[in-house]
Amino acid sequence: MKIYKLIIFTILFGCLGYFREYFFVNLNNIMYQKYYGHTDLPMSSIMTFFKLFSYKTLYFSKYLLTLFWVGLFYALNLLCLKKISEQKILLKILTYSYILLLILAAVSMIYGYFINKRFQDDEYTISRWLLGIAQSPIICLILLASEKLNTKPNKS
């Protein structure tokens, strides 16, 4: 039964990852069109709502939208661990991992902004990498793989 749940969650993670990528590729195309004045990039008709906003608004909204997608991936990771794992401690580890990733990404961005006075340096790359981990099933997979390493009796 566990293998079927794992297959279902693999499909769910794949779909969520696809929709996230689809959304941001189209949003980046809209931003490119606004910044450079080109109209030759493909764009989904679903995303025409975002054409109403200025480049600057779209640029800064990407930070909030990224947090939204992190929240969706966190919820799916949490649901996956609840349904597949038998150890409740993994749910706490997942939550602490997400909090740590968000704090490290924020510190990296804040450092880059206040020290370098811009977002496009190595600190930005580190922050994007950390949030990339948060927008994936990596933590969940590691926790599921490590489930058998905890030999203490499980107390609910």
C-alpha positions, -999 to 999 in steps of 0.1 A, spaced: 0 0 0 29 24 7 42 21 -28 9 33 -42 9 63 -20 45 70 -30 35 68 -67 6 92 -61 27 117 -43 54 115 -70 27 124 -95 15 152 -73 50 166 -68 56 164 -106 24 182 -114 30 209 -87 66 214 -100 53 216 -136 27 242 -128 53 262 -108 77 262 -137 50 270 -162 38 300 -141 73 315 -136 84 310 -172 53 328 -184 57 355 -157 94 360 -168 83 363 -204 58 390 -195 85 408 -175 109 405 -204 83 420 -228 77 449 -204 114 456 -198 126 454 -233 94 463 -252 93 430 -272 61 413 -280 74 382 -298 77 359 -268 51 332 -263 27 338 -234 -2 318 -221 -36 334 -222 -41 324 -186 -13 348 -176 -27 379 -194 -39 393 -160 -2 399 -151 2 422 -182 -18 448 -163 11 454 -138 43 473 -143 76 456 -145 86 468 -111 54 455 -95 59 421 -112 96 420 -101 88 425 -65 57 403 -65 79 374 -75 93 374 -40 57 369 -26 48 345 -53 79 324 -45 68 323 -8 34 312 -20 49 283 -40 72 274 -10 40 272 11 24 249 -14 54 226 -15 56 226 23 19 216 25 24 187 0 56 176 18 37 176 51 8 157 36 31 132 21 49 125 54 16 123 73 3 97 48 34 76 42 56 79 74 48 63 107 71 86 127 56 119 138 91 134 146 96 137 108 69 163 106 87 184 131 120 179 113 103 190 80 89 221 97 122 230 112 140 224 79 116 248 61 120 274 88 158 271 86 157 274 48 136 305 49 157 321 75 190 314 57 175 326 24 163 358 41 196 364 58 214 359 25 191 384 7 193 409 35 231 407 36 233 411 -1 210 441 -1 225 460 28 262 452 21 262 451 -17 232 474 -22 217 450 -47 200 417 -51 220 402 -80 252 389 -64 262 356 -49 239 360 -19 209 361 -43 221 329 -60 224 312 -26 190 324 -16 175 311 -49 192 278 -44 179 274 -8 143 283 -19 147 258 -48 152 231 -22 121 244 -4 102 241 -37 109 205 -42 103 171 -25 140 167 -16 135 172 22 106 148 22 125 121 3 155 124 26 132 121 57 114 91 42 147 74 34 160 81 69 128 68 86 143 34 93 174 50 109 155 59 141 154 28 162 137 44 192 102 31 199 76 55 183 54 72 209 24 90 195 
